[in-house]
Amino acid sequence: MIATSASAPEPYDPSAEQVVARSSAPAKVMLFGEYAVLEGHQALAMCLNRRITCEVVSLPRASSLLIEATSVFGQVIEVPIESLSQATPTSKDLALLWPVLRRHRPVQGGFRLRFLADFPTTWGLGSSSASTLAAVSALHRAGGHEPSPLDLFTEARDAQRALQGQASGYDVATQLLGGYVQFQDGAPPHLTRMEPPSVTLDWIVAWSGQKASTGAMIRTIRDRFPVGHGIYGAMGDVSREGIRGLERGDLVALGEAMNSGHALLDELGAVPEEHGAVVRALQADPDVLGARLTGAGGGDCILILAADRRYATQCAEAHGLEVLDVIFERDGLVEESLS
């Protein structure tokens, strides 16, 4: 909640802007545990060096909130403060942020919530969860609050659940802690930041050219494979193998777990045939230790663990993939209080 003056509302004046808090959260990619994490199995994900930043700008004499994420919405969305009393968002574009905005509704005045992204939402690297986490953090900072990491995680994860119905929160946990994060849902959830192995891991992230909807994929897969189906246990086993491979710095075991995880994702029906053919070709190459479609499947990115980074990059590009300029990121949520 942002403390503001009691002056009567006036038209928005850009010259009166003052950034009072800024937080950023990194992109992420899931290595193992997709779908299985929803049934209590372990997941492993890592952060990448692209970020989404959220700034809170104090507008003491405004009567609205201004939500600026032009790369997503194409325009600034104005939200009258009185509309935050209703459960339904004023714009469908604000469905994910709405619970957060309602919780941090200012008593007087307003604020501008400005999002700055250095990667596009089409990549599917956790842009929505990064935006939500950054907004939760920045709004707490603007209000002078210092919530615990678990509180930040819970608020951002609950916003996801309000929209999607199901969300483990592994992505929020990863972006909160940074680096490699082992996650297991529960009460409380188990969030562990793992130390990177001493060996070099050459990760290549390539855009498949097809955007996927995580929520839609989860609903489709749940219809085909109900809760409790044995395939989720098999995916949990692969996740544990991958975690052990990372702990030991065993590149062969890590690559084999990636290939096994992809095969199970394919068995679920979450791998489009054109992407499956590309992944199989990559897996057959001796300079590729492992390759798989990431996350919930359906498109988005293909992750490659390379023995020879330059050659594997050329191989991916030869198959029509766009290799993204991203690398492993150690830092998670970064917070600033500027008032």
N, C-alpha and C positions, 0 to 999 in steps of 0.2 A: 504494500500500500504506500503510495507516494504522498508525502506531506506537501501541500501547496498552500498558497495564500488564499485569503477569503475574498479576493476581489471579484467583482461581477464578471461573467464571461465576456470576452471580446473576440472579434474576428482573429483568426490565426495570423500571427505575425512571425515570419521566418527569422527575423533578426533577434527575436526573444529566445531562440532555441539555446538550450544548455544541455550537453550530454552529461548525464549524472552517473551512468553505469554502462559498462561494456563487458560482454562475455563472448567467448567463442568456443566452439566444439568441432572436433575433427571429423572427417569422413571415416567410414569404417567398411570392412568387408568381413563376412563370416567365412571361417575356414571349415568348421565342422559343427554338426548338431542341428541343422535346419529341421524344422517340424518336430524332431525328437525333443527339443528343448521345451516345447509346449506340454510335454508329458513328464517333465521333471528330470530329463537326462542332461548331461553336461554339454555345453557348447563352448567353442573357442572362436574368438574373433580378434581382429587386429585393426589398429587405426592407421590412416593414411594422411599424408601431409597436405591436405586441402581442408579449408575451414569455412564454416558459416559463423559470422559474427552478428550479434544482436546488440544494438545500442538503444538505451532508454534516454529519450530527450524530454526534459521537463517543460511542460507548457502550462504555466501557472494560471493563465487567463482563458484557457480553452475549455469548452464544454464537451469535447469529444476526444476519443483516442484515434490516432492516425497510424495505420499499419502499412508500412512501406517495404514491400518486397517486389520491386518492379520486375525482376527477372522471373518471378513466379506468377504474380497477379497481373502484371502489365500496367498497373496504376496504383495509386495510393488509395487504400480503403478507409473511409471514415466511419467510426463507430460511435454513435451518441452514447454517452455514459449511462443514461437511463435505460438503454436497451440491454445492458449487462444484467439486468434483473431477470431476464427471460432465459430459459434453458436452451432455446433454439437460436443458433447464430444468425446474425443479420445477413451474412453472406456464406454460401457453401464453401468458399475458399478458406474461411476461418474455422471450419469444423474442428480441426485438430487443436488450434490455439484457444478455442472458446473457453474451455474449463480454466485455462491459465489466466486469461483476461478477466474472467469473472472473479477468480480468487484474488487478483491483485487490483481490483477496481479501486480507483482513487476516490478519496472522500470529497475532495474539491479539486478543480482544475483538471487537466488531462495530461497526456503524454503522447509522444511519437515513438513507436516501436519500429526501428529501422534495421532491416536485415541486409547484410552484405555477404555475398557468397563468392568464393573463388573456384567453385566447380558447379556444373549445371545439374539440375534435378534429374535430367534424363539418364545420368550415369547410374542411378540406383545405388549409391554408396552411403545411404543413410542420411540424406539431406533433410528429410522431415523430422527424424529424431534429433539430429544435430540442431535444427532450428528450434525445436521445442525445448531441449535442454538449455540452449543458450538463452532463450527468452525467460525461462524459469529462473535461471541464475541471475540474469541482469535485473529482472524485476525485484528479486529479493534484495540485491545489492542497492538498488535505487531506494528501497524502503528502509535501508539501514539494518537489514537482517543478515544473519550469517547461519543459515541452516546447515545441518550435517550433510555429508555426501549421500547418506541413505535417504534423507528427506528430499533432496534434489532428485535423486533417482526415482523415488516413489511418486512425486508429483508429475514428472515427465512421463513415466510409465503409465500412470493412471489416465493421463490425457490420451495416450495411445489407445488404451483399452476402451475409453468412452467412445472412440471413433470406430475402432476395428472389431471390438468384441473380444478378440484374443490377441494378446501381446505379452511375450515373456519379459520384455525389457532388456534383452541381451544387448541390443544396439545402444541403448541409453547407458547401460553399465560400462560398455567398452569405451564410449565417447567420454564418459565421466572420468575414468581412470587412466586411459591412454595405454599405448603399447599393445601387448598381447594380453587379453583378458579371458579368463576362464569363468563361465557363468552357469549357475544352476538355480532355477526358480524354486521358490519355497517361502516359508514364513519364519524368519526373514530370508530373502534371497542370498545366495552365496556368490560374492563378487571377489575374484582374486586376480590381481595384476601379476603376470608371470614375467620373470626376467628373460630377456632374449638370450638364446644360446650363444656360445662363443664362436660358433661357425657362422660364416656368411650365408644368409638366405636371400637369394635373388628372386624376389617376387615380381611378377609382371601382371599387371591388371589391364585387360583389353575389353573395350566396349563392343558388345555383340551387334549393335545397331538396332536392337529391339527393346523398347521400354516394357517393363513388366510391373504389374500391380501386386504388391505383397498380399494385401487384404483379399483380393480376388483369388489369388493362387491358393491361399490358406483355405478359403471356403471350398474351392473346387477339390482340393486334395482330401479334405475332411469328409466330403461326400463320398469319395471313392474308397478311402481307408479310414474307417471310424476310429474313435478314441480306443486305445488298447490294442490296436493291430500290431502284429509282431514286427512289421517292417520298421516301426519307430524304435523298438528295442535294438534292432540291427544297426540302425543309424546311430544310436547311442553308443554301441560297441565301437563303431568306427571312430566316433568322436574321442573316446578314451584312448584308442590307439594313436590318433593324431596328437593328442595332448602329451602322451608319453614320448612320441617321436620328437616333439618340440623340446620337451624337458631334456632329452638326451642329446639334442642336436643331431639326430639321426635323419639325414636328408632322404635316404632311401625309404625308411619307414614312413616318413612324413608324406613323401610323394605317393607311396602305395595307398595310404589312407585317403589322400585326395581322390585318387582314381576310384577307390571303393565307394567313397561318398557320392561321387558323381553317378556311379552305376546304380546306386539305390535311389538317387534323385530321378534318374531315368525310369526306374521301375515304378516310381510313383506317377509317372506321366507328366513330370514337370520340366522335361527337356524337349524343346522343339526339335524336330528331326534335322533341320539345317544346322542348328547349333551342335547337336549330338555328333554329326558327321565331322565337324571341325574339331571338336574335343577328342574324338577317337583318333584323328590324324595326328593331333599334337601328342597324345599319349604314346603313340607308336614311334615317335621320334626319340632317338637315344640321348639327345641333348635336352630333353624335357623330362624332369623327374616326376612330375605330376601335373595334371590339368583337370579343371572341373568348372562347371557352371556354378555361380555363387548364389548364396541366399536361398530364397524360396523358389528360384527357377523361373521359367517362362521367358527369360531374356536377360536384360541388364548386362552383367559383366562375366567374363571368363577369367579365372585366376590360374596362373601358371607358375610353377616352381621350376626354375631353370638351372641346368648345370652350366650352360654357357649363355649368359644373358643376351649378348649381341646376336648370337645365332637364333636363339628362341624368339627374340623380338622380330627378326626378319621372317621367321617361320610363321608367326602369328599374323604379321602383315600380309604375307603371301596368301593366307587363307581369308583375306578380306576384313580382318579385325583392325580396329583402331587402338593402338597401344597408347595408354594414357600416361601422362607425365606425372606419375605419383610414386612415392616410396613410403616405406614404413615410417610411422610417426610415434615417438615415445610419449609425447605430451597429450594429455586428455583435455578436460575443461580448463580454460584460462579465464580468470575473473579479474575485473578492475572496478573499483569504486572511485568515481571521478568528482563527486560533489564535495 
